[in-house]
Every structure is written in structure tokens, then in C-alpha cells.
Amino acid sequence: MDYIIRKLEEKDLATLVELCQNHAEYEQATYKSIGKEKQLKNAIFSQNPKLYCYVIESGTELAGYFSFTFDFSTWDAQTFLYLDCLYLEPNFRGLKIGEQVFEKLKHIGQENNCVNIQWQTPTFNERAIKFYNKIGATGKDKRRFFIDL
């Protein structure tokens, strides 16, 4: 299957919101799409972006996306790339696209002097965990907590 990995463009924002909705459903989470297109536009396309986003495009279809931020580790005293989201539509899974996504992320991380790439996935996402182990990732058992504001 032919596809390209490219930076998100403003014209893709409505589809990105749809992909986020699909991603949330896959992760058994709630997602409210109202206002997200404008909020994502402000975060991604501002003078100092808060979020970076790429899409996987096949023909005229967006097959998935990944987004990331740069953060700083107290323990490492260095910058790291935090992979916030990685999602592929079901018919694009198992085609080695994920491997290409991580090669792209490694390149971006190296260009930005990052010490590593960090991310998380739900414990029930066994397929993703198997893939992450296959590409040489190391996992730590932690639980993520949050407080809504």
C-alpha cells in the first residue's frame, strides 16, 4: 500500500478531529470534538507550537496521525520527545507503517537533541505493546493519574 508521512496541514484539521474521535473510541475513552479544530489549529500552527503533528496519507485519505511535544526530564537533565498520540485506521494496521513512524520520530528526536522518545499506551492494547517490544522499546509499569480542572 502506498502512503506518505507528512506534516499536518491546516486543510487536514477537520479530518484530524475525526481521527482523534476514532482514536478515543479505540482506547475506550471519551472525546468531545466541539471546538477541537480551532484549539488544535492554535496549538499546532502558532508562532511557537505547543504540539507537532504528522499524518499518514494514502491516496486522498488520511490513514492516521501522530503528534508529539518536546519536554524536559529532571532525571536526565535533557530534552525528550513525548509521543502524545499515534493512531492508524484499522485497515492500515499491520503494514509496517508504525515502523516508519518511529524512524521518523527518531530522526526528529535526534535533530532536536533529545535523549529519548517516551510514550504510553493502555494496558489492554496488547497489539501495540507487542509492536513496541518488537521495535526494541522498553516499558515501565506505571499508572497515569490526572485531575480535571
Solvent accessible surface area in square Angstrom, and as a share of the most:
residue,aa,sasa,rsa
1,M,136,0.61
2,D,128,0.66
3,Y,61,0.23
4,I,93,0.47
5,I,42,0.21
6,R,37,0.14
7,K,137,0.58
8,L,8,0.04
9,E,74,0.33
10,E,88,0.39
11,K,152,0.64
12,D,8,0.04
13,L,6,0.03
14,A,51,0.39
15,T,47,0.28
16,L,3,0.02
17,V,16,0.09
18,E,107,0.48
19,L,4,0.02
20,C,20,0.12
21,Q,56,0.25
22,N,48,0.24
23,H,18,0.08
24,A,12,0.10
25,E,106,0.48
26,Y,82,0.31
27,E,55,0.25
28,Q,140,0.62
29,A,56,0.44
30,T,131,0.76
31,Y,49,0.19
32,K,158,0.67
33,S,51,0.33
34,I,162,0.82
35,G,43,0.42
36,K,57,0.24
37,E,81,0.36
38,K,144,0.61
39,Q,109,0.48
40,L,29,0.14
41,K,87,0.37
42,N,88,0.45
43,A,22,0.17
44,I,18,0.09
45,F,73,0.31
46,S,49,0.32
47,Q,170,0.76
48,N,122,0.63
49,P,47,0.29
50,K,157,0.66
51,L,25,0.13
52,Y,74,0.28
53,C,7,0.04
54,Y,20,0.08
55,V,0,0.00
56,I,0,0.00
57,E,35,0.16
58,S,18,0.12
59,G,68,0.65
60,T,147,0.86
61,E,84,0.38
62,L,19,0.09
63,A,0,0.00
64,G,0,0.00
65,Y,4,0.02
66,F,0,0.00
67,S,4,0.03
68,F,3,0.01
69,T,38,0.22
70,F,64,0.27
71,D,74,0.39
72,F,123,0.51
73,S,16,0.10
74,T,122,0.71
75,W,228,0.80
76,D,61,0.31
77,A,68,0.53
78,Q,83,0.37
79,T,42,0.24
80,F,21,0.09
81,L,0,0.00
82,Y,41,0.16
83,L,5,0.02
84,D,73,0.38
85,C,33,0.20
86,L,38,0.19
87,Y,12,0.04
88,L,21,0.11
89,E,33,0.15
90,P,87,0.54
91,N,101,0.52
92,F,5,0.02
93,R,51,0.19
94,G,67,0.64
95,L,77,0.38
96,K,128,0.54
97,I,1,0.00
98,G,11,0.11
99,E,45,0.20
100,Q,89,0.40
101,V,0,0.00
102,F,6,0.03
103,E,93,0.42
104,K,67,0.28
105,L,0,0.00
106,K,86,0.36
107,H,95,0.42
108,I,13,0.07
109,G,4,0.04
110,Q,133,0.59
111,E,115,0.52
112,N,65,0.33
113,N,121,0.62
114,C,23,0.14
115,V,59,0.34
116,N,60,0.31
117,I,34,0.17
118,Q,68,0.30
119,W,63,0.22
120,Q,98,0.43
121,T,37,0.21
122,P,31,0.19
123,T,122,0.71
124,F,95,0.40
125,N,16,0.08
126,E,129,0.58
127,R,136,0.50
128,A,18,0.14
129,I,63,0.32
130,K,156,0.66
131,F,45,0.19
132,Y,26,0.10
133,N,94,0.48
134,K,133,0.56
135,I,48,0.24
136,G,62,0.60
137,A,28,0.22
138,T,130,0.76
139,G,67,0.65
140,K,153,0.65
141,D,155,0.80
142,K,158,0.67
143,R,199,0.73
144,R,155,0.56
145,F,162,0.67
146,F,163,0.68
147,I,149,0.76
148,D,120,0.62
149,L,216,1.08
